[in-house]
Amino acid sequence: MSVQRPSDTLRGDEERIYVTQPYMPPLEEFIPYLEDIWDKRILTNGGPFHQQFEQALCEYLGVEHLSLFTNGTLALVTALQALRITGEVITTPYSFVATAHSLLWNGLKPVFVDVDPETLNLDPARVEAAITPQTSAILPVHCYGHPCDVDAIRRVADNYNLKVIYDAAHAFGVRTQGQSLLRHGDLSILSFHATKAFNTFEGGAIICPDAKTKQHIDHLKNFGFVDEATVVAAGINGKMSELNAAFGLLQLKHVDAALARRREIAASYCQLLDDIPGIRCLPVCSSAEANHTYFPILVGKDYSLKRDDLFQRFRDQDIFVRRYFHPLISDYPMYRGLVSAQPDNLQVARDASAQILCLPIYPALSNTDVERVAALIRDNSGAN
Ligand SMILES: Cc1ncc(COP(=O)(O)O)c(C=O)c1O
C-alpha cells in the first residue's frame, strides 16, 4: 500500500492556503446598508453611499480630493485621459499588466525602464536616459505598496516638464513621513480589487490634487456629462455602484484591525525567515508605514532550491504562493517587440522576476499557517 502524501488527499478549498483571501466584514453588518439601498432605490450615478464613501475615504487616507471608480484599471485609463497624455510614457516592466495596458488603451507607447534592485520600483536614475521629444509622462508603480523614490522622480519630471501618474494600486493607506503616499504625482490611482489590502469587491479611485481636477474626472467617468444635455468630453462609464460604495464604507470600519493583523504576520515572517541562506525579504523603507498587502521574498542562488522548485513544493502542500511579477509585462506578446522591452535593458527586473515569490498574507491567516509556510522554506533550505 502506498503512503498517501498530502497532495494526494482530496482537500477542500478551505484547507488550501492562497496568497491572499479577501477581508469580509460580518454579513449581518452589511444588511442595513442593503436595506437602505432597497428603500431608496438609488443604485448608482453618484448616490448617497458614493458621496459618503468618497468623503470618508478622503478622511481616512489623508487626501483632499478623490473620485471613485469601478476598478483600478478604468481609473488608470481615465487618469491618462484627464491629463491628455500623448506619445511615449516611461513605465516599469515589473508590475501587473494593467499598468501598461492602460497605455495601449490610450494609444500611448510604453517605454520600459529598469527597476531599482532594492525596491524593485522604477529606477529614477535610468528614467532620464529614456526621455525623448515624444515623452509626456512617467507612470511609476509603488510595487507591493513600497514607496517609489518620489523626490527623484519629481525632479526628473520637473526638469523635462513631464506629468507623473502613480499606479498606487497596492498602496492603500501607505504613509511616508507621516503623510499619505498618495499625495505625490499629478494623479495617483488606487485599486480596491478583492485581492488588495482594502477591497470593495471591485473598485478603484483617482486621487486628485484639487477640486477642479476632481470635477473634470467626475465628468470623464460619467460619459463626459456635465448636466442632462451637456457632454464635454468623450467620457467612459467608470462609476462605482452604490453596492460597492456601501461595502467600502463598512470595510473602512474594519480596515485598521485588518492592517494590524497583516503587520503582525509580516513581522512573524521576517523573524521566522531571518538568516536562511539565499532568502531575502524585501524591506519596506524605514520611513514608511506599510500596508503589507504582499509579503515578497527573493529566492537567491544561495538557497538550496531554485525558485520554481520551491514554488512547486508549496503547491504540493496546497499552498498557493504566487510569482508576482513573473513574467515581466515587457515579455507579453503586445510589448515584447518594443526596443525598451529587450532583455538587456531590463536586467534587474529580469533577475527579480526569476527569484520572486509572494507568500500568503491576509488577516484570517493563522499563526500556525504562517509557521507552516516559513517551516517549508527553512526545511528545504538545508540550513538545519
Ligand atoms: C499594479 C496594479 N495596477 C493596476 C491594477 C488594476 O486594478 P483593478 O484590478 O482594480 O482593475 C492592479 C491589480 O489589480 C495592480 O496590481
PDBQT file of the ligand as one rigid body, heavy atoms in Angstrom, charges set to zero:
ROOT
HETATM    1  C1  LIG A 401      -0.157  47.403 -10.041  1.00  0.00    +0.000 C 
HETATM    2  C2  LIG A 401      -1.589  47.258 -10.454  1.00  0.00    +0.000 A 
HETATM    3  N1  LIG A 401      -2.132  48.175 -11.260  1.00  0.00    +0.000 NA
HETATM    4  C3  LIG A 401      -3.409  48.107 -11.648  1.00  0.00    +0.000 A 
HETATM    5  C4  LIG A 401      -4.219  47.073 -11.223  1.00  0.00    +0.000 A 
HETATM    6  C5  LIG A 401      -5.619  47.019 -11.737  1.00  0.00    +0.000 C 
HETATM    7  O1  LIG A 401      -6.562  47.175 -10.728  1.00  0.00    +0.000 OA
HETATM    8  P1  LIG A 401      -8.024  46.549 -10.894  1.00  0.00    +0.000 P 
HETATM    9  O2  LIG A 401      -7.901  45.087 -10.751  1.00  0.00    +0.000 OA
HETATM   10  O3  LIG A 401      -8.788  47.185  -9.761  1.00  0.00    +0.000 OA
HETATM   11  O4  LIG A 401      -8.543  46.962 -12.209  1.00  0.00    +0.000 OA
HETATM   12  C6  LIG A 401      -3.692  46.081 -10.378  1.00  0.00    +0.000 A 
HETATM   13  C7  LIG A 401      -4.454  44.935  -9.871  1.00  0.00    +0.000 C 
HETATM   14  O5  LIG A 401      -5.387  44.501  -9.844  1.00  0.00    +0.000 OA
HETATM   15  C8  LIG A 401      -2.343  46.169  -9.990  1.00  0.00    +0.000 A 
HETATM   16  O6  LIG A 401      -1.800  45.226  -9.219  1.00  0.00    +0.000 OA
ENDROOT
TORSDOF 0
